[in-house]
Amino acid sequence: MTKYKLHEVNKDEWDILWPKIAFSNMFQSWPYGEAKKYQGWKPYRYSIKDDHNHDVALVQVLENRIKYIGKYVGINRGPVYLDDPIKNPLSVEMQKSIWEAIQFQARLNKWLLIAWSPELFTSQNIFEIRSIIKPLKMNAWGSHRINLQRSEEMIFKSLKGKWRNLLRKSINNDSTIVEVNKYLDVKKLIDIYHDFTKLKGFKGIPPGFLHELYNKYSISDLIKVYKSVDNNDILLGFVFLVIHGDSATYLVGWSSQRGRALLVNYSLLWECVIYSKNKGIKWFDVGGLNANTPSGISHFKSGLNGEKYQNISTRYKIIL
């Protein structure tokens, strides 16, 4: 069986490998790790090499501390691989060997606990072993991805019929989509989003962390914010899009009561899809879609008719 090892990399090394990752995700991207420093996390980045010293994956590990106890880490949707794990699922042997390499690194770094939600899309589960503590029942990360390697016409035709018709109406209404570039304007939109999450009683992305995400991704022009306004420049809705490697993710969106009546959420999301395609991005992720997703949001995102994927749930391991 191939033995894998973790090799810590700097940003230059990461930037060489990251574009080669097949179907990347935001949580494993370098700017995301930088943004998590705001919440007290310390990022470690590694390439995963086989026994021929070939890179097969990247993993970002976020470290924190439990007072009086020690260090623990989280691995969110990682590692990410140079070969598409949806089209070509990892063998159980490879999964086990990579897990052993992560545990070996944990002992070197004196990590007490690992919380790991692997980027695995297979029913084969390597974690049903005594050394793993299973969490309480919860829905694992799942979403839909849109293949942007097709023509715009093909992507449009692949939309569900009702969604496509509502998009046409949205495009033809009396509204205009504008890119938001100034930080103070973005800050106002984040404040609106925060008020909306409180009003509706859901967690969403904390405003401080959303600010950090915007700041870290905007350095490399990897985040786009679009707003929809009427003829009097009154805000109808907005959307945040994050780009990470070969993929892009719909981060947050909002629309006013009038904006919903004008269906601006359809044209805003379509703007993100087409921008991503024109940028050469391969995959567009709707930003989470599973059994926990509220029915209205689930119905809206499902209308894009993307390819469904589902990860396994988080596993916890105490390192002895």
C-alpha atoms as a printed R data frame, in Angstrom:
    type eleno elety resid chain resno       x      y       z
1   ATOM     1    CA   MET     A     1   0.000  0.000   0.000
2   ATOM     2    CA   THR     A     2   1.254  3.477  -0.888
3   ATOM     3    CA   LYS     A     3   2.478  5.464   2.087
4   ATOM     4    CA   TYR     A     4   1.629  9.157   2.062
5   ATOM     5    CA   LYS     A     5   3.282 11.983   3.965
6   ATOM     6    CA   LEU     A     6   2.499 15.624   4.705
7   ATOM     7    CA   HIS     A     7   4.942 18.300   3.610
8   ATOM     8    CA   GLU     A     8   4.361 21.824   4.928
9   ATOM     9    CA   VAL     A     9   4.333 24.397   2.122
10  ATOM    10    CA   ASN     A    10   4.642 28.162   1.899
11  ATOM    11    CA   LYS     A    11   2.347 30.373  -0.170
12  ATOM    12    CA   ASP     A    12   4.510 30.232  -3.297
13  ATOM    13    CA   GLU     A    13   4.464 26.419  -3.225
14  ATOM    14    CA   TRP     A    14   0.727 26.392  -2.488
15  ATOM    15    CA   ASP     A    15   0.015 28.782  -5.358
16  ATOM    16    CA   ILE     A    16   1.773 26.444  -7.797
17  ATOM    17    CA   LEU     A    17  -0.317 23.429  -6.743
18  ATOM    18    CA   TRP     A    18  -3.691 25.074  -6.006
19  ATOM    19    CA   PRO     A    19  -4.675 25.671  -9.680
20  ATOM    20    CA   LYS     A    20  -4.171 21.936 -10.303
21  ATOM    21    CA   ILE     A    21  -6.760 20.928  -7.701
22  ATOM    22    CA   ALA     A    22  -9.844 19.351  -9.275
23  ATOM    23    CA   PHE     A    23 -13.103 20.828  -7.905
24  ATOM    24    CA   SER     A    24 -11.610 22.954  -5.145
25  ATOM    25    CA   ASN     A    25 -13.634 24.390  -2.263
26  ATOM    26    CA   MET     A    26 -13.560 27.672  -0.395
27  ATOM    27    CA   PHE     A    27 -12.808 26.137   3.016
28  ATOM    28    CA   GLN     A    28  -9.460 24.774   1.844
29  ATOM    29    CA   SER     A    29  -8.373 27.962   0.051
30  ATOM    30    CA   TRP     A    30  -5.484 30.088   1.336
31  ATOM    31    CA   PRO     A    31  -7.543 33.311   1.828
32  ATOM    32    CA   TYR     A    32 -10.102 31.378   3.904
33  ATOM    33    CA   GLY     A    33  -7.360 30.259   6.294
34  ATOM    34    CA   GLU     A    34  -6.119 33.833   6.524
35  ATOM    35    CA   ALA     A    35  -9.639 35.038   7.312
36  ATOM    36    CA   LYS     A    36 -10.012 32.421  10.085
37  ATOM    37    CA   LYS     A    37  -7.145 34.068  11.969
38  ATOM    38    CA   TYR     A    38  -9.776 36.676  12.891
39  ATOM    39    CA   GLN     A    39 -11.496 33.996  14.985
40  ATOM    40    CA   GLY     A    40  -8.282 32.823  16.638
41  ATOM    41    CA   TRP     A    41  -7.368 29.956  14.305
42  ATOM    42    CA   LYS     A    42  -3.832 29.295  13.078
43  ATOM    43    CA   PRO     A    43  -3.643 27.776   9.577
44  ATOM    44    CA   TYR     A    44  -1.164 25.072   8.560
45  ATOM    45    CA   ARG     A    45  -0.892 24.119   4.887
46  ATOM    46    CA   TYR     A    46   0.498 20.854   3.554
47  ATOM    47    CA   SER     A    47   0.935 19.057   0.286
48  ATOM    48    CA   ILE     A    48   0.278 15.329   0.523
49  ATOM    49    CA   LYS     A    49   2.903 13.291  -1.310
50  ATOM    50    CA   ASP     A    50   3.027  9.637  -2.273
51  ATOM    51    CA   ASP     A    51   6.074  7.424  -1.789
52  ATOM    52    CA   HIS     A    52   7.464  8.643  -5.135
53  ATOM    53    CA   ASN     A    53   7.353 12.228  -3.810
54  ATOM    54    CA   HIS     A    54   4.521 13.140  -6.186
55  ATOM    55    CA   ASP     A    55   1.914 15.640  -4.974
56  ATOM    56    CA   VAL     A    56  -1.565 14.123  -4.859
57  ATOM    57    CA   ALA     A    57  -3.475 16.575  -2.639
58  ATOM    58    CA   LEU     A    58  -3.421 19.707  -0.519
59  ATOM    59    CA   VAL     A    59  -4.814 20.120   2.970
60  ATOM    60    CA   GLN     A    60  -5.344 23.173   5.147
61  ATOM    61    CA   VAL     A    61  -5.489 22.472   8.876
62  ATOM    62    CA   LEU     A    62  -6.761 25.098  11.326
63  ATOM    63    CA   GLU     A    63  -5.358 24.983  14.851
64  ATOM    64    CA   ASN     A    64  -6.848 26.391  18.051
65  ATOM    65    CA   ARG     A    65  -6.415 25.812  21.783
66  ATOM    66    CA   ILE     A    66  -8.573 24.532  24.605
67  ATOM    67    CA   LYS     A    67  -7.549 26.329  27.782
68  ATOM    68    CA   TYR     A    68  -5.630 24.101  30.222
69  ATOM    69    CA   ILE     A    69  -5.932 21.143  27.832
70  ATOM    70    CA   GLY     A    70  -4.055 21.759  24.604
71  ATOM    71    CA   LYS     A    71  -4.243 22.179  20.863
72  ATOM    72    CA   TYR     A    72  -6.996 20.889  18.622
73  ATOM    73    CA   VAL     A    73  -7.481 21.226  14.878
74  ATOM    74    CA   GLY     A    74 -10.223 21.296  12.297
75  ATOM    75    CA   ILE     A    75  -9.991 20.049   8.718
76  ATOM    76    CA   ASN     A    76 -13.008 21.333   6.825
77  ATOM    77    CA   ARG     A    77 -13.684 19.618   3.487
78  ATOM    78    CA   GLY     A    78 -10.113 18.502   3.048
79  ATOM    79    CA   PRO     A    79  -7.843 17.273   1.701
80  ATOM    80    CA   VAL     A    80  -8.554 18.422  -1.848
81  ATOM    81    CA   TYR     A    81  -7.110 16.389  -4.682
82  ATOM    82    CA   LEU     A    82  -5.398 16.824  -8.028
83  ATOM    83    CA   ASP     A    83  -7.789 14.205  -9.416
84  ATOM    84    CA   ASP     A    84 -11.557 14.851  -9.260
85  ATOM    85    CA   PRO     A    85 -12.769 12.725  -6.296
86  ATOM    86    CA   ILE     A    86 -16.357 12.766  -7.560
87  ATOM    87    CA   LYS     A    87 -15.534 11.323 -10.969
88  ATOM    88    CA   ASN     A    88 -12.741  9.119  -9.619
89  ATOM    89    CA   PRO     A    89 -13.479  8.175  -5.974
90  ATOM    90    CA   LEU     A    90 -10.496  7.461  -3.774
91  ATOM    91    CA   SER     A    91  -9.811  3.842  -2.921
92  ATOM    92    CA   VAL     A    92 -10.309  2.795   0.686
93  ATOM    93    CA   GLU     A    93  -6.583  2.002   0.877
94  ATOM    94    CA   MET     A    94  -5.658  5.531  -0.209
95  ATOM    95    CA   GLN     A    95  -8.130  7.073   2.236
96  ATOM    96    CA   LYS     A    96  -6.721  5.034   5.117
97  ATOM    97    CA   SER     A    97  -3.113  5.835   4.241
98  ATOM    98    CA   ILE     A    98  -3.799  9.577   4.019
99  ATOM    99    CA   TRP     A    99  -5.626  9.425   7.363
100 ATOM   100    CA   GLU     A   100  -2.579  7.709   8.894
101 ATOM   101    CA   ALA     A   101  -0.335 10.460   7.494
102 ATOM   102    CA   ILE     A   102  -2.558 13.138   9.049
103 ATOM   103    CA   GLN     A   103  -2.445 11.373  12.416
104 ATOM   104    CA   PHE     A   104   1.347 11.135  12.195
105 ATOM   105    CA   GLN     A   105   1.547 14.896  11.612
106 ATOM   106    CA   ALA     A   106  -0.847 15.447  14.505
107 ATOM   107    CA   ARG     A   107   1.509 13.662  16.868
108 ATOM   108    CA   LEU     A   108   4.455 15.702  15.618
109 ATOM   109    CA   ASN     A   109   2.517 18.941  16.192
110 ATOM   110    CA   LYS     A   110   1.063 17.749  19.521
111 ATOM   111    CA   TRP     A   111  -2.543 18.156  18.384
112 ATOM   112    CA   LEU     A   112  -4.828 16.644  20.987
113 ATOM   113    CA   LEU     A   113  -8.007 16.386  18.922
114 ATOM   114    CA   ILE     A   114  -8.822 16.350  15.216
115 ATOM   115    CA   ALA     A   115 -12.259 17.335  13.918
116 ATOM   116    CA   TRP     A   116 -12.277 16.149  10.326
117 ATOM   117    CA   SER     A   117 -14.998 16.516   7.698
118 ATOM   118    CA   PRO     A   118 -13.285 14.842   4.732
119 ATOM   119    CA   GLU     A   119 -13.875 15.812   1.122
120 ATOM   120    CA   LEU     A   120 -15.146 12.327   0.338
121 ATOM   121    CA   PHE     A   121 -18.000 11.534  -2.022
122 ATOM   122    CA   THR     A   122 -18.265  7.792  -1.596
123 ATOM   123    CA   SER     A   123 -20.346  5.433   0.499
124 ATOM   124    CA   GLN     A   124 -17.144  3.662   1.510
125 ATOM   125    CA   ASN     A   125 -16.498  4.891   5.030
126 ATOM   126    CA   ILE     A   126 -13.022  4.350   6.460
127 ATOM   127    CA   PHE     A   127 -13.957  5.832   9.819
128 ATOM   128    CA   GLU     A   128 -16.112  3.105  11.311
129 ATOM   129    CA   ILE     A   129 -13.270  2.072  13.620
130 ATOM   130    CA   ARG     A   130 -12.823  2.262  17.375
131 ATOM   131    CA   SER     A   131 -10.273  5.066  17.286
132 ATOM   132    CA   ILE     A   132 -12.853  7.480  15.885
133 ATOM   133    CA   ILE     A   133 -15.509  9.185  17.980
134 ATOM   134    CA   LYS     A   134 -18.633  9.664  15.896
135 ATOM   135    CA   PRO     A   135 -20.483 12.968  16.400
136 ATOM   136    CA   LEU     A   136 -24.127 13.473  17.230
137 ATOM   137    CA   LYS     A   137 -26.384 12.879  14.265
138 ATOM   138    CA   MET     A   138 -26.230 15.834  11.908
139 ATOM   139    CA   ASN     A   139 -26.468 16.452   8.209
140 ATOM   140    CA   ALA     A   140 -23.102 16.510   6.493
141 ATOM   141    CA   TRP     A   141 -22.134 19.125   3.940
142 ATOM   142    CA   GLY     A   142 -23.859 18.689   0.612
143 ATOM   143    CA   SER     A   143 -24.432 20.941  -2.365
144 ATOM   144    CA   HIS     A   144 -24.898 21.048  -6.132
145 ATOM   145    CA   ARG     A   145 -22.241 21.973  -8.677
146 ATOM   146    CA   ILE     A   146 -22.833 23.415 -12.148
147 ATOM   147    CA   ASN     A   147 -20.537 22.339 -14.971
148 ATOM   148    CA   LEU     A   148 -19.304 25.576 -16.570
149 ATOM   149    CA   GLN     A   149 -17.258 23.773 -19.207
150 ATOM   150    CA   ARG     A   150 -20.320 23.836 -21.471
151 ATOM   151    CA   SER     A   151 -21.575 26.661 -23.638
152 ATOM   152    CA   GLU     A   152 -23.724 29.376 -22.060
153 ATOM   153    CA   GLU     A   153 -26.608 28.144 -24.199
154 ATOM   154    CA   MET     A   154 -26.246 24.608 -22.862
155 ATOM   155    CA   ILE     A   155 -26.066 25.824 -19.264
156 ATOM   156    CA   PHE     A   156 -29.201 27.915 -19.827
157 ATOM   157    CA   LYS     A   157 -31.058 24.998 -21.397
158 ATOM   158    CA   SER     A   158 -30.077 22.722 -18.499
159 ATOM   159    CA   LEU     A   159 -31.908 24.935 -15.972
160 ATOM   160    CA   LYS     A   160 -35.223 23.600 -14.749
161 ATOM   161    CA   GLY     A   161 -38.039 24.955 -16.899
162 ATOM   162    CA   LYS     A   162 -39.733 27.103 -14.252
163 ATOM   163    CA   TRP     A   163 -36.399 28.542 -13.072
164 ATOM   164    CA   ARG     A   164 -35.483 29.379 -16.670
165 ATOM   165    CA   ASN     A   165 -38.800 31.159 -17.222
166 ATOM   166    CA   LEU     A   166 -38.453 33.170 -14.007
167 ATOM   167    CA   LEU     A   167 -34.906 34.102 -15.021
168 ATOM   168    CA   ARG     A   168 -36.222 35.488 -18.314
169 ATOM   169    CA   LYS     A   169 -38.749 37.604 -16.411
170 ATOM   170    CA   SER     A   170 -36.042 38.771 -14.027
171 ATOM   171    CA   ILE     A   171 -33.753 39.837 -16.864
172 ATOM   172    CA   ASN     A   172 -36.569 41.783 -18.499
173 ATOM   173    CA   ASN     A   173 -37.715 43.698 -15.404
174 ATOM   174    CA   ASP     A   174 -36.921 47.327 -14.599
175 ATOM   175    CA   SER     A   175 -33.706 46.685 -12.702
176 ATOM   176    CA   THR     A   176 -29.969 46.924 -13.330
177 ATOM   177    CA   ILE     A   177 -27.109 44.788 -12.003
178 ATOM   178    CA   VAL     A   178 -24.055 46.744 -10.839
179 ATOM   179    CA   GLU     A   179 -20.745 45.497  -9.468
180 ATOM   180    CA   VAL     A   180 -19.934 46.867  -6.001
181 ATOM   181    CA   ASN     A   181 -16.254 47.763  -5.638
182 ATOM   182    CA   LYS     A   182 -15.971 50.236  -2.759
183 ATOM   183    CA   TYR     A   183 -15.423 48.719   0.664
184 ATOM   184    CA   LEU     A   184 -17.779 51.142   2.428
185 ATOM   185    CA   ASP     A   185 -20.553 50.119   0.041
186 ATOM   186    CA   VAL     A   186 -19.782 46.449   0.650
187 ATOM   187    CA   LYS     A   187 -19.864 47.097   4.403
188 ATOM   188    CA   LYS     A   188 -23.393 48.482   4.116
189 ATOM   189    CA   LEU     A   189 -24.509 45.336   2.322
190 ATOM   190    CA   ILE     A   190 -22.943 43.148   5.023
191 ATOM   191    CA   ASP     A   191 -24.858 45.134   7.653
192 ATOM   192    CA   ILE     A   192 -28.097 44.535   5.728
193 ATOM   193    CA   TYR     A   193 -27.318 40.824   5.530
194 ATOM   194    CA   HIS     A   194 -26.582 40.690   9.278
195 ATOM   195    CA   ASP     A   195 -29.889 42.412  10.130
196 ATOM   196    CA   PHE     A   196 -31.658 39.955   7.837
197 ATOM   197    CA   THR     A   197 -30.149 36.899   9.597
198 ATOM   198    CA   LYS     A   198 -31.263 38.266  12.968
199 ATOM   199    CA   LEU     A   199 -34.757 38.983  11.663
200 ATOM   200    CA   LYS     A   200 -35.139 35.500  10.183
201 ATOM   201    CA   GLY     A   201 -33.434 33.770  13.102
202 ATOM   202    CA   PHE     A   202 -30.683 31.866  11.307
203 ATOM   203    CA   LYS     A   203 -26.924 31.964  11.889
204 ATOM   204    CA   GLY     A   204 -25.532 32.753   8.470
205 ATOM   205    CA   ILE     A   205 -21.972 34.006   8.242
206 ATOM   206    CA   PRO     A   206 -21.019 36.264  11.183
207 ATOM   207    CA   PRO     A   207 -20.606 39.856   9.925
208 ATOM   208    CA   GLY     A   208 -17.074 40.231  11.271
209 ATOM   209    CA   PHE     A   209 -15.965 37.070   9.531
210 ATOM   210    CA   LEU     A   210 -17.747 38.097   6.315
211 ATOM   211    CA   HIS     A   211 -15.735 41.336   6.425
212 ATOM   212    CA   GLU     A   212 -12.548 39.296   6.814
213 ATOM   213    CA   LEU     A   213 -13.480 37.008   3.939
214 ATOM   214    CA   TYR     A   214 -14.135 40.004   1.718
215 ATOM   215    CA   ASN     A   215 -10.838 41.652   2.660
216 ATOM   216    CA   LYS     A   216  -8.750 38.501   2.135
217 ATOM   217    CA   TYR     A   217 -10.321 37.465  -1.174
218 ATOM   218    CA   SER     A   218 -10.513 40.989  -2.593
219 ATOM   219    CA   ILE     A   219  -6.706 41.314  -2.424
220 ATOM   220    CA   SER     A   220  -6.476 38.961  -5.401
221 ATOM   221    CA   ASP     A   221  -9.804 39.955  -6.985
222 ATOM   222    CA   LEU     A   222 -11.265 36.593  -5.939
223 ATOM   223    CA   ILE     A   223 -14.558 37.917  -4.602
224 ATOM   224    CA   LYS     A   224 -17.311 39.650  -6.534
225 ATOM   225    CA   VAL     A   225 -20.243 41.575  -5.131
226 ATOM   226    CA   TYR     A   226 -23.180 42.479  -7.358
227 ATOM   227    CA   LYS     A   227 -26.258 44.489  -6.495
228 ATOM   228    CA   SER     A   228 -29.534 45.001  -8.304
229 ATOM   229    CA   VAL     A   229 -31.049 48.502  -8.283
230 ATOM   230    CA   ASP     A   230 -34.169 50.055  -9.807
231 ATOM   231    CA   ASN     A   231 -34.323 53.131 -12.063
232 ATOM   232    CA   ASN     A   232 -34.038 55.370  -8.983
233 ATOM   233    CA   ASP     A   233 -30.915 53.528  -7.750
234 ATOM   234    CA   ILE     A   234 -32.847 51.948  -4.856
235 ATOM   235    CA   LEU     A   235 -31.338 48.652  -3.697
236 ATOM   236    CA   LEU     A   236 -33.343 45.570  -4.643
237 ATOM   237    CA   GLY     A   237 -30.864 42.808  -3.820
238 ATOM   238    CA   PHE     A   238 -27.238 41.695  -3.778
239 ATOM   239    CA   VAL     A   239 -25.058 38.623  -3.973
240 ATOM   240    CA   PHE     A   240 -21.482 37.675  -2.939
241 ATOM   241    CA   LEU     A   241 -19.446 35.289  -5.104
242 ATOM   242    CA   VAL     A   242 -16.108 33.713  -4.075
243 ATOM   243    CA   ILE     A   243 -13.613 32.268  -6.561
244 ATOM   244    CA   HIS     A   244 -11.175 29.571  -5.433
245 ATOM   245    CA   GLY     A   245  -9.043 27.706  -7.936
246 ATOM   246    CA   ASP     A   246 -11.107 25.962 -10.617
247 ATOM   247    CA   SER     A   247 -14.406 26.628  -8.809
248 ATOM   248    CA   ALA     A   248 -16.617 29.454  -7.575
249 ATOM   249    CA   THR     A   249 -19.140 29.483  -4.739
250 ATOM   250    CA   TYR     A   250 -22.329 31.457  -4.164
251 ATOM   251    CA   LEU     A   251 -21.609 32.845  -0.694
252 ATOM   252    CA   VAL     A   252 -24.569 34.988   0.441
253 ATOM   253    CA   GLY     A   253 -27.511 36.735  -1.145
254 ATOM   254    CA   TRP     A   254 -30.329 39.043  -0.140
255 ATOM   255    CA   SER     A   255 -33.283 40.734  -1.797
256 ATOM   256    CA   SER     A   256 -35.850 43.230  -0.562
257 ATOM   257    CA   GLN     A   257 -39.581 42.554  -0.667
258 ATOM   258    CA   ARG     A   258 -39.810 44.525  -3.912
259 ATOM   259    CA   GLY     A   259 -36.700 42.802  -5.207
260 ATOM   260    CA   ARG     A   260 -38.303 39.401  -4.611
261 ATOM   261    CA   ALA     A   261 -41.398 40.544  -6.466
262 ATOM   262    CA   LEU     A   262 -39.149 41.516  -9.382
263 ATOM   263    CA   LEU     A   263 -37.293 38.175  -9.127
264 ATOM   264    CA   VAL     A   264 -33.889 39.891  -8.913
265 ATOM   265    CA   ASN     A   265 -32.389 36.902  -7.081
266 ATOM   266    CA   TYR     A   266 -32.578 34.944 -10.341
267 ATOM   267    CA   SER     A   267 -30.723 37.471 -12.477
268 ATOM   268    CA   LEU     A   268 -28.145 38.101  -9.714
269 ATOM   269    CA   LEU     A   269 -27.307 34.422  -9.385
270 ATOM   270    CA   TRP     A   270 -27.190 34.012 -13.161
271 ATOM   271    CA   GLU     A   271 -24.775 36.958 -13.325
272 ATOM   272    CA   CYS     A   272 -22.486 35.026 -10.974
273 ATOM   273    CA   VAL     A   273 -22.729 31.867 -13.073
274 ATOM   274    CA   ILE     A   274 -21.892 33.664 -16.327
275 ATOM   275    CA   TYR     A   275 -19.099 35.743 -14.789
276 ATOM   276    CA   SER     A   276 -17.531 32.540 -13.449
277 ATOM   277    CA   LYS     A   277 -17.800 30.821 -16.812
278 ATOM   278    CA   ASN     A   278 -16.272 33.794 -18.650
279 ATOM   279    CA   LYS     A   279 -13.459 33.816 -16.093
280 ATOM   280    CA   GLY     A   280 -12.541 30.264 -17.123
281 ATOM   281    CA   ILE     A   281 -13.877 28.678 -13.926
282 ATOM   282    CA   LYS     A   282 -14.886 25.014 -14.354
283 ATOM   283    CA   TRP     A   283 -17.445 24.581 -11.581
284 ATOM   284    CA   PHE     A   284 -20.059 26.774  -9.915
285 ATOM   285    CA   ASP     A   285 -21.162 25.658  -6.438
286 ATOM   286    CA   VAL     A   286 -24.575 26.795  -5.172
287 ATOM   287    CA   GLY     A   287 -23.103 27.145  -1.676
288 ATOM   288    CA   GLY     A   288 -24.678 24.343   0.296
289 ATOM   289    CA   LEU     A   289 -27.815 22.294  -0.258
290 ATOM   290    CA   ASN     A   290 -28.848 19.442   2.009
291 ATOM   291    CA   ALA     A   291 -31.627 18.354   4.362
292 ATOM   292    CA   ASN     A   292 -30.921 21.352   6.632
293 ATOM   293    CA   THR     A   293 -31.507 23.918   3.882
294 ATOM   294    CA   PRO     A   294 -34.792 25.858   4.323
295 ATOM   295    CA   SER     A   295 -37.373 24.787   1.751
296 ATOM   296    CA   GLY     A   296 -37.523 28.147  -0.064
297 ATOM   297    CA   ILE     A   297 -33.748 28.369  -0.477
298 ATOM   298    CA   SER     A   298 -33.576 24.686  -1.406
299 ATOM   299    CA   HIS     A   299 -36.211 25.163  -4.120
300 ATOM   300    CA   PHE     A   300 -34.373 28.203  -5.494
301 ATOM   301    CA   LYS     A   301 -30.925 26.576  -5.611
302 ATOM   302    CA   SER     A   302 -32.263 23.299  -6.956
303 ATOM   303    CA   GLY     A   303 -33.664 25.145  -9.964
304 ATOM   304    CA   LEU     A   304 -30.158 25.463 -11.390
305 ATOM   305    CA   ASN     A   305 -30.338 21.698 -11.871
306 ATOM   306    CA   GLY     A   306 -26.746 21.071 -10.850
307 ATOM   307    CA   GLU     A   307 -24.918 17.842 -10.092
308 ATOM   308    CA   LYS     A   308 -25.658 16.792  -6.518
309 ATOM   309    CA   TYR     A   309 -22.823 15.788  -4.195
310 ATOM   310    CA   GLN     A   310 -22.745 14.830  -0.524
311 ATOM   311    CA   ASN     A   311 -19.843 14.510   1.908
312 ATOM   312    CA   ILE     A   312 -19.709 12.237   4.931
313 ATOM   313    CA   SER     A   313 -20.230 13.867   8.312
314 ATOM   314    CA   THR     A   314 -17.522 15.180  10.650
315 ATOM   315    CA   ARG     A   315 -15.469 12.674  12.598
316 ATOM   316    CA   TYR     A   316 -13.468 13.359  15.765
317 ATOM   317    CA   LYS     A   317 -10.232 11.678  16.810
318 ATOM   318    CA   ILE     A   318  -8.360 12.009  20.085
319 ATOM   319    CA   ILE     A   319  -4.635 11.688  19.379
320 ATOM   320    CA   LEU     A   320  -2.830  9.515  21.908
